[in-house]
Amino acid sequence: MTHLSVEMLAADAAEPITTAGHAQLGIAVLAGIAVIVLLITKFKLHAFLSLIIGSLVLGAMAGAPLDKTVTSFSAGLGTTVAGTGVLIALGAVLGRLLADSGGADQIVDTILARAGRKAMPWAMVLIAGIVGLPLFFEVGIVLLIPVVLLVAKRGNFSLMRIGIPALAGLSVMHGLIPPHPGPLVAIDAVGANLGVTLALGVVVAIPTAIIAGPVFSRYAARWVDIQPPENLVPERASDDLEKRPGFGITVATVLLPVVMMLAKALVDIVVDNPEHHVQKVFDVIGSPLIALLTAVIVAMFTLGRAAGFTRGRIAATVEKSLGPIAGVLLIVGAGGGFKQTLVDAGVGQVIMDISQGWNLSTLLLAWLIAVTIRLATGSATVATISAAGLVAPLAAELSTPHAALLVLAIGSGSLFFSHVNDAGFWLVKEYFGMNVGQTLKTWSVMETLISVVGIICVLLLSLVL
């Protein structure tokens, strides 16, 4: 689909596709979400297909013509993939270069070598935060599990004392910090400023990761005192490498896109003149596309070439990084289509009309919607996309900082109480050798802490911004 056709579809879908009343639209929304939840949880249908079917059900129940529903869904899918798909792909490439070059292992080994026994849980949350910045959650877990198991075994730690901080650091990054898919889609849906969201996300992420990580791990280790499973230590990426990049250059490469985006946000605040040449330059430098593209190109030299990779090996690494994210891109795109169907059906206006009579802040409402969808579907990404689509009209009257906080409220809600319908639940359970009850008492409680502490931090920030 070309860029022009996407714009044409968006223009066609701008008009409301139905004139149904509030009650009918409310029933249609509940039916659409219920179908998605049922298909994902009961029938184990892929979220991509479930979101398409749910969108069609929503349109049909709202009384919209099928062709307009299809057009609306297609427009949402196209604009979402156009807006975030390239960024997700670039983030995946950067993450793969970091992992395969041994750069991630270098960060891990350097920090652990300088951390004492008491500081080890704090070192783990720091490692997870740095390494998890450009990595998908599942990739981060696979990357850090060998380190977690090794540190716990050599230091005679309870696995929870070391594992929970690492999981907390990864999960907070996944839910709150771009360029992860959920935050990127929410930023696009509510029209938030990426740089401001990134800056405020870091402010929220630090206390959240500390409380849900090193602090909570003390209690988790008492509740579930287990040792590392002997048979679950996989090989590390750098074990087969003759050399690997240095610590300083690796950290600098990972943080490069963050610095570029934050610099743009700072210039926007200080200069505050869209026509000023300095702001125009930083608008380009700090755009997510340019920031991530720059980091990927730099990483080919600072990580790939530093590890002794040939041009062919670097090309192969880039190619391998793109395959695994196909499913993520499809889910994100379909989620954008579902969001656009919601918007074009007039659901946003209904929410605005209804919420005006509530004594509930927009931020808390967004969090509660995300929590509900997360509990039902088990997917943080689906929860983020759906909640962002539902509350997007409420962002129109918000200031730039509050629009960013709306994204963070949605992200916090999307992490609430991971349980048996979440793939991450089973991933953690199997890697750590726990039973279902132990996983609920540790991983699930940790996710809930992240969600609750996150929304508290967001609400506190809203009082001062």
Stockholm file with secondary structure:
# STOCKHOLM 1.0

chainA/1-465         MTHLSVEMLAADAAEPITTAGHAQLGIAVLAGIAVIVLLITKFKLHAFLSLIIGSLVLGAMAGAPLDKTVTSFSAGLGTTVAGTGVLIALGAVLGRLLADSGGADQIVDTILARAGRKAMPWAMVLIAGIVGLPLFFEVGIVLLIPVVLLVAKRGNFSLMRIGIPALAGLSVMHGLIPPHPGPLVAIDAVGANLGVTLALGVVVAIPTAIIAGPVFSRYAARWVDIQPPENLVPERASDDLEKRPGFGITVATVLLPVVMMLAKALVDIVVDNPEHHVQKVFDVIGSPLIALLTAVIVAMFTLGRAAGFTRGRIAATVEKSLGPIAGVLLIVGAGGGFKQTLVDAGVGQVIMDISQGWNLSTLLLAWLIAVTIRLATGSATVATISAAGLVAPLAAELSTPHAALLVLAIGSGSLFFSHVNDAGFWLVKEYFGMNVGQTLKTWSVMETLISVVGIICVLLLSLVL
#=GR chainA/1-465 SS CCHHHHHHHHHHTTSCSCCCCHHHHHHHHHHHHHHHHHHHHTSCCCHHHHHHHHHHHHHHHTTCCHHHHHHHHHHHHHHHIIIIIHHHHHHHHHHHHHHHTTHHHHHHHHHHHHCCTTTHHHHHHHHHHHHTSSSCHHHHHHHHHHHHHHHHHHTTCCHHHHHHHHHHHHHHHHHHSTTSHHHHHHHHHHTCCHHHHHHHHHHHHHHHHHIIIIIHHHHHHHHSCCCCCGGGCCCCGGGGCSCCCCHHHHHHHHHHHHHHHHHHHHHHHHTCCTTSHHHHHHHHHTSHHHHHHHHHHHHIIIIIGGGTCCHHHHHHHHHHHHGGGHHHHHHHHHHHHHHHHHHHTTHHHHHHHHHTTSSCCHHHHHHHHHHHHHHHHCCHHHHHHHHHHHHGGGGGGSCHHHHHHHHHHHHHHTTSCCCTTCHHHHHHHHHHTCCHHHHIIIIIHHHHHHHHHHHHHHHHHHHHC
#=GC SS_cons         CCHHHHHHHHHHTTSCSCCCCHHHHHHHHHHHHHHHHHHHHTSCCCHHHHHHHHHHHHHHHTTCCHHHHHHHHHHHHHHHIIIIIHHHHHHHHHHHHHHHTTHHHHHHHHHHHHCCTTTHHHHHHHHHHHHTSSSCHHHHHHHHHHHHHHHHHHTTCCHHHHHHHHHHHHHHHHHHSTTSHHHHHHHHHHTCCHHHHHHHHHHHHHHHHHIIIIIHHHHHHHHSCCCCCGGGCCCCGGGGCSCCCCHHHHHHHHHHHHHHHHHHHHHHHHTCCTTSHHHHHHHHHTSHHHHHHHHHHHHIIIIIGGGTCCHHHHHHHHHHHHGGGHHHHHHHHHHHHHHHHHHHTTHHHHHHHHHTTSSCCHHHHHHHHHHHHHHHHCCHHHHHHHHHHHHGGGGGGSCHHHHHHHHHHHHHHTTSCCCTTCHHHHHHHHHHTCCHHHHIIIIIHHHHHHHHHHHHHHHHHHHHC
//
